[in-house]
Amino acid sequence: MTENKGPLAGLRVLDLSRILAGPTCTQLLGDMGADVIKIERPELGDDTRRWGPPFVQIDGKDSQESSYYLCANRNKRSLAVDLTTQEGQEIIREIAKVSDIVVENFKVGDLVRRNLDYESLKEINRSLIYCSISGFGQTGPYAERAGYDFLIQGMGGIMSLTGKPDEEGGAPTKAGVGIADVMCGMVASNAILAALHSRDKTGEGQYIDLALLDTQVSWLVNQATAYLTNGEVPGRLGNGHPTIVPYETFPASDKQFILAIGNDSQFQKFLKIAGREELAEDERFATNVARVKNRVLVVQTISELTRQKTAGEWLEKLVSIGVPCGPVNNLKEVFDDPQIKHREMEISMPHETADEGKVNLIGNPIKFSKTPVTYRYPPPRVGEHSLEILEEILDYSSEEFEKLKDKGTITDGRLADRSAK
């Protein structure tokens, strides 16, 4: 196992979450060195294990690990325990006693009935930081509803801002990834780190209530603030920007590329390369404010210019004079990009049940100078570490473990060797 040099080494996270928001949060904490104990249902495990294809291949057949599951579950150890049983609940309470952080995303009230909620667990661990992630929060008229990323993108407004305008045949469009979930997980990790800092000063833990809908609204940023400023409901602009022009994709002679011109000086440089310097004196083009007001004319004019060269030609010329621009990459092009390779945004980790003996994953973007992130555990099988965790943390004997396994309270996901696949 890679040596743990992360800034959170020595902290233990009891991870009662599943799907994407919670696992994103706990994977970030794990990458930074925390010991993350992922609690899963016996046999079935995290729902996302079956969200495929594609799956990790075992002797050419689908395994229980989908690529969706792999994306948010490295640097965790899996303990498969049945939380519907008294014995299973007691195991969780015992682990909570010696944990620093709990992250959960059960339906509101579910863990109260099992005495695994914050109020119950803080009685046995006053320093516990307990983070609940739900669709709509623990309070309010929607608190009892289930919340999923797609619903939140719609209800939280981002879909009303994404996609082509109605007059161009567009429709409200969700982002191509579960961005509401991912952003909530990132906010959760940030909140937990702040709570840790507070605990360092006071010795007291606290409860964190995070809602997908709240976090979705929080990152509407300039668009929402514009609405709150002038009361005008913004619409969809395709790839356009509401307050900067030109700032979108444009057609070259072979394919689309991006112009992201942020000021008048950059626009003048573009016009020089395009051979239309006189437009800088045209009052409709001269300033960003004017270009926003004359968006249709400006975009049409620039599109006529950009069609005269290939995307590669434009990018070479514009990059050389400092005009912000770039390609529209597919994912193969992303991971082939020399900058992405240099920044190690694709990693490989050993995986016993993969045919090639490894899985390829997205790297962590954080670059610490003294306490680097580490990749210690590949995404685990269901219950892969059940015995290890119970022996190490709760001092269970092999006999006690076997009794729990025989009852179905615990799943043992170990492999004796690769032939056991």
Beta strands, then each sheet from edge to edge (+ up, - down):
strand 1: 12-16
strand 2: 35-40
strand 3: 55-58
strand 4: 61-66
strand 5: 76-81
strand 6: 101-104
strand 7: 129-134
strand 8: 206-211
strand 9: 247-251
strand 10: 256-260
strand 11: 325-327
strand 12: 346-350
strand 13: 358-362
strand 14: 410-411
sheet 1: 8+ 7+ 6+ 1+ 2+ 5+ 14-
sheet 2: 3+ 4-
sheet 3: 9+ 10- 11+
sheet 4: 12+ 13-
end
